[in-house]
Amino acid sequence: MSQNASSREQHFLRLWKMCRSGTLPDPVQQHVFAPPRKYRFDFAWPDHRIGVEIQGGTFSRGKSGHTSGIGIQRDCEKGNIAVLKGWRLLKYTTKDLQERPVQVVDEILSLLEITDAP
């Protein structure tokens, strides 16, 4: 686990390791997907071109990095660049991880299995 991983990213990784089935790979953390830009996914499966972002501060009062106008603009640009480069991006909130963790992992597993199909 990355030393710089947020608590929500650590939580996601624990969920992934507990719930994943079979021999599906663990994600790469902080994967840079658009060099020379420094855009990174919180988690990625590069061979499958699947990225996962865990959104922080979604329900916080005030303006956190991702919920300010500038933060939302940056996230939109990042997501659009990812899609244009052929990535499939899933986004989750801390609430998703707390209230529907199995569904979150199942959604990712579904995408991984789709890309493994012949």
N, C-alpha and C positions, 0 to 999 in steps of 0.2 A: 504494500500500500504506500502511495506517495506520502512523503513527510508533509507536503503542503495541502493534502486533501482536506477539504472541509468536512465537518461532522456529517453533513447530509451525503457527501460523496462516500465517506467511510461506511455510513449506514447502507447505502445502495450496494456497495461491494460485499458487505456481509450478507445482504438479502440474496444477491446473485449467487454467492457461493453456497448458501443454504438451499436455494430453490432450483437451481439449474439441473437439467437432467443429462444423463449420458456423458458423452465426451465433448460436448460443446465447449469452445474455448472461452477462457476468461478474457475480459476486455483489456485493451491498452488504455492506460490512464493518461489524460492530458495529451491526446494525440493531435499533432499539428497536421491539418488537412489541406491547407492552401498556401504553401510556401510561395513567395517569400513573406507573405502575411503571417502574422503570429496567431491566427485563429486556431483555437484548439477545441476539441470536444472533451467534456468531462470523461467520457468513456467512448471507446470506439472498437469496432471489429473491422480493421482495415481490409482484410481479405474479402469481407462481405459488403464493404462500403456502408456500414451502419454506424451512426453516431447517436449518442445519448447525452442530453444536457439535463442536469438537475438544477432547476431554477430556485435560487435563494431569494429571500425577502419578499416573496409573493404576497404574503398577508401581513407584512409589517406596516406599521404606521410610519408616515414620513416617506422619504424618498431614498430607497436603497439603490445600489448600482444598476440593478436590472429593472427597477420599476420607475425610474426617472425617464423623462422624455428622451434624453440622450442614450440611456441604457437600452430602452426599447428599440430605438433607431439602430443602435449597434447590433442588437440581437437579430433584428430583421435582416440587416445586411449580411451578417454572418450566416444565418439560416439560408438565405437566398443563394449566396455563393456556394454553400455546401450542396444544395440541390442542383445548381448549374454544373457542378463538378461531378455529379452522378451519385451523391450520397443520399441515403435515406436517414432522416433525422427525427428522433423521438424526443419530446420534452416532457419532463415531469416536475412536479412541485414537491416540496417536503410533505405536504398533505397527502399527495399520492402515495409516497413511500410509507406513510404512517397508516393510512386508511385502506389502501388496496395494494399491498406489496406483492401478493401473488399474481394479481392481474398485470402489474407492471412487468414483472419478470416473464410472464406468459406472452405478453405482447412482443417483447424482444426475442424470446425463443421462437415465436411464430415467424418473425422476419428472418432469423438465422436459418430456420428450417426451409423457408422458401428459397433462400439463396443457395442452399445445399442440394436442392432438387435438381435432377438431371435435365 
